[in-house]
């Protein structure tokens, strides 16, 4: 609350690593659901790749679009790896 004890400082940040390549699907996915598919049945597995190098490797998270989250007909599960 004391204006005499307030100061400002400029901070400059240099980003050393740039994500040159956005994650992408390694192939084209086309999925069909048969009329006799049962609830909980695995329909499609997908993966993504990122051409940027990473010593730790990449882990991607997939999610349904916001408007689909209220639709209980589809779910997305993480298979904890690839």
MARLUM-518753 format. One line per 5 residues: their letters; for each residue x, y, z of N, C-alpha, C, CB. Coordinates in steps of 0.1 Angstrom, whole numbers, m for minus. Glycine has a CB too. Example, Ala and Ser with C-alpha at 12.3 -4.5 7.8 and 13.67 -1.06 7.14 Angstrom:
as = 132/m57/78/123/m45/78/132/m33/78/113/m45/90 | 128/m22/71/137/m11/71/129/0/79/141/m6/57
END
This chain:
xxxxx = 8/m12/0/0/0/0/8/13/0/m9/0/12 | 22/12/1/30/23/1/36/25/m13/42/22/12 | 32/36/m20/37/38/m34/52/40/m35/30/50/m40 | 59/44/m24/73/46/m24/81/32/m25/78/53/m12 | 74/21/m21/80/8/m21/76/m1/m33/77/1/m8
xxxxx = 71/6/m44/67/m1/m56/77/1/m66/52/3/m60 | 81/m9/m74/90/m8/m85/86/m16/m96/105/m11/m80 | 92/m14/m108/89/m22/m120/102/m26/m126/80/m13/m130 | 101/m38/m133/113/m43/m140/109/m49/m153/121/m52/m131 | 116/m47/m163/113/m54/m176/120/m68/m176/117/m46/m188
xxxxx = 113/m78/m180/119/m91/m181/117/m96/m195/112/m101/m171 | 128/m100/m201/128/m105/m215/131/m120/m215/139/m98/m224 | 123/m128/m222/124/m142/m222/128/m146/m236/111/m149/m218 | 139/m154/m237/142/m160/m250/139/m174/m251/158/m158/m253 | 130/m178/m260/126/m192/m262/137/m199/m270/112/m193/m268
xxxxx = 143/m210/m264/153/m217/m271/148/m228/m280/163/m222/m261 | 137/m234/m276/132/m245/m283/118/m242/m289/131/m258/m274 | 117/m243/m302/104/m240/m309/98/m252/m314/107/m229/m320 | 85/m254/m312/78/m265/m318/76/m263/m333/64/m267/m311 | 86/m267/m340/86/m265/m355/75/m274/m362/99/m269/m360
xxxxx = 72/m285/m356/63/m294/m362/51/m297/m352/69/m307/m366 | 39/m294/m356/28/m297/m348/26/m312/m348/15/m290/m353 | 20/m318/m337/17/m332/m337/7/m335/m349/11/m337/m324 | 9/m347/m355/0/m351/m366/m2/m366/m365/6/m347/m379 | m13/m370/m372/m15/m384/m374/m6/m390/m384/m30/m387/m378
xxxxx = 0/m402/m381/10/m408/m391/3/m413/m403/18/m419/m384 | m10/m415/m403/m17/m420/m414/m31/m415/m414/m17/m436/m414 | m39/m417/m425/m53/m413/m426/m61/m423/m419/m57/m411/m441 | m70/m419/m410/m79/m428/m403/m93/m427/m409/m79/m425/m388 | m99/m438/m412/m112/m439/m416/m119/m450/m408/m114/m441/m432
xxxxx = m129/m446/m400/m135/m456/m391/m149/m459/m395/m134/m450/m377 | m153/m471/m394/m167/m475/m396/m172/m483/m383/m168/m484/m409 | m184/m481/m380/m190/m487/m369/m201/m496/m374/m196/m477/m358 | m200/m509/m371/m210/m519/m376/m223/m517/m368/m205/m533/m375 | m234/m521/m374/m247/m519/m366/m248/m529/m355/m258/m521/m376
xxxxx = m240/m540/m355/m241/m549/m343/m230/m547/m333/m240/m563/m349 | m223/m535/m333/m213/m532/m323/m219/m531/m310/m205/m519/m327 | m212/m537/m300/m218/m537/m286/m212/m525/m278/m215/m550/m279 | m219/m521/m267/m214/m511/m259/m201/m514/m253/m225/m508/m247 | m192/m505/m253/m178/m507/m247/m169/m513/m257/m179/m516/m235
xxxxx = m173/m517/m269/m164/m523/m279/m154/m513/m284/m172/m529/m290 | m141/m517/m285/m131/m508/m291/m134/m507/m306/m117/m514/m289 | m135/m495/m311/m139/m492/m325/m126/m488/m332/m149/m481/m326 | m118/m479/m327/m106/m474/m334/m95/m470/m324/m110/m462/m343 | m83/m474/m327/m71/m469/m319/m64/m459/m328/m62/m480/m315
xxxxx = m60/m447/m322/m53/m437/m330/m40/m434/m323/m62/m425/m332 | m31/m429/m330/m18/m424/m324/m14/m411/m332/m7/m435/m324 | m4/m404/m326/1/m392/m332/16/m392/m331/m5/m379/m326 | 22/m385/m340/37/m383/m340/40/m369/m340/43/m391/m352 | 52/m365/m334/57/m352/m334/71/m353/m339/56/m345/m320
xxxxx = 74/m346/m350/88/m347/m356/98/m339/m349/87/m342/m370 | 94/m331/m339/104/m324/m330/111/m334/m321/97/m313/m322 | 124/m333/m319/131/m342/m311/128/m339/m296/146/m340/m313 | 127/m350/m288/125/m348/m274/132/m360/m267/110/m348/m271 | 141/m357/m258/148/m367/m250/138/m376/m242/159/m361/m241
xxxxx = 127/m369/m237/118/m377/m229/107/m384/m237/111/m367/m219 | 107/m382/m250/96/m388/m258/84/m379/m257/93/m402/m254 | 74/m383/m265/62/m375/m265/50/m383/m260/59/m370/m280 | 41/m377/m253/29/m383/m249/17/m374/m253/29/m387/m233 | 8/m379/m260/m3/m371/m265/m16/m374/m257/m5/m373/m280
xxxxx = m24/m364/m256/m37/m366/m250/m48/m363/m260/m39/m357/m237 | m57/m372/m261/m68/m370/m270/m81/m367/m262/m70/m382/m280 | m90/m359/m267/m103/m357/m261/m113/m355/m271/m101/m345/m251 | m126/m356/m266/m137/m354/m275/m140/m339/m275/m150/m361/m270 | m145/m334/m286/m149/m320/m287/m159/m316/m276/m155/m316/m301
xxxxx = m159/m304/m272/m168/m300/m261/m182/m304/m263/m167/m285/m259 | m187/m302/m275/m201/m305/m278/m204/m320/m278/m205/m299/m292 | m194/m328/m278/m196/m343/m278/m195/m348/m264/m186/m350/m287 | m190/m341/m254/m188/m346/m241/m202/m350/m234/m181/m336/m232 | m213/m344/m238/m226/m347/m233/m232/m359/m240/m235/m335/m233
xxxxx = m225/m364/m250/m230/m375/m258/m224/m388/m253/m227/m373/m273 | m232/m397/m247/m226/m409/m240/m224/m420/m250/m236/m414/m230 | m225/m417/m263/m223/m428/m273/m209/m431/m276/m231/m424/m286 | m200/m421/m273/m186/m423/m276/m177/m419/m264/m182/m415/m288 | m166/m426/m262/m157/m422/m251/m143/m423/m257/m158/m431/m239
xxxxx = m133/m416/m251/m119/m417/m255/m111/m422/m242/m114/m403/m259 | m103/m432/m244/m95/m437/m234/m80/m436/m237/m99/m452/m230 | m72/m433/m228/m57/m433/m230/m52/m447/m227/m51/m422/m220 | m44/m452/m237/m39/m466/m236/m25/m466/m229/m38/m472/m249 | m21/m454/m223/m9/m453/m214/3/m457/m222/m11/m462/m202
xx = 5/m452/m233/18/m455/m240/19/m449/m254/20/m470/m241 | 14/m457/m263/15/m452/m277/2/m447/m283/21/m464/m286
END
